[in-house]
């Protein structure tokens, strides 16, 4: 894998604190959601490491948009 592909893949995956900033919520809200699944924020678990995919978070946000104009 080239350096460019590696850095693009690395920037796609975010730890909890960065994902929380991206979503505009607290890291503790994300931690609680992983246990309760009340929000259903998608994440990946690699051993003890928790990562959030930027593209999955974008889809998560788009699916929850309110006030959209039909046909736009």
N, C-alpha and C positions, 0 to 999 in steps of 0.2 A: 504494500500500500504506500502511495506517495505521501510526502509531508502534507501536501494540500488536502488530500482526502482524509488523512488522520486528524488534522486540525478541524476540518469541517465536521467530522463525526464527533470529535470531542466537544465542539460548541453546540451540537445538537442535543446532547445529554446534559442535564443540569442536576446538581444536588438540591436537597430540600430548600435551603435558604435562598438559592437563586430562583428556583421555581416559584417560591412564595412571593418574591419580589416581582417576578414576571406576571403572576396572577393578581397581585395587589392584595394578598392576604398574608396572615402571619404564618411562620413556620409551624407553630403549634397547631394551627388549623389543619395544615396538611398532615401532621403527625396523627391528629385525632381522626382525620378522614381515612387514613390507612387502616385504622382499627375498626371504625364504625361504618365506613363506606357510605356515609350520609350524603356526601357530595359526588362521590364516584370519580374523583380525579385519577386518571390513569398513571400508573407508575410501574417501574421494573425493580425487582429485588435481586441483587447479586450477592449472595451471602448476607452480610449485614449492611451492605451498601444499598442505598435507595437512590434511584435516578429517575428523572422525569424527562420525557422526550418532548422537545419544543413543538414538533409537528402535532403530536397527540394532544398537547395542551391547547394549541390553536384550534383543533377540531372540537375539543371539549368546550371551549369558549363559544365557538360558532354555533354549536348545537344548543346553547343556552341563550342565544340572542333574543331579545324581546323587541317588539315594536317594528319588526321588519315589514316593508311594503311588499305586498304580493306582486310577483312578476318582475321585480326589480333585480 
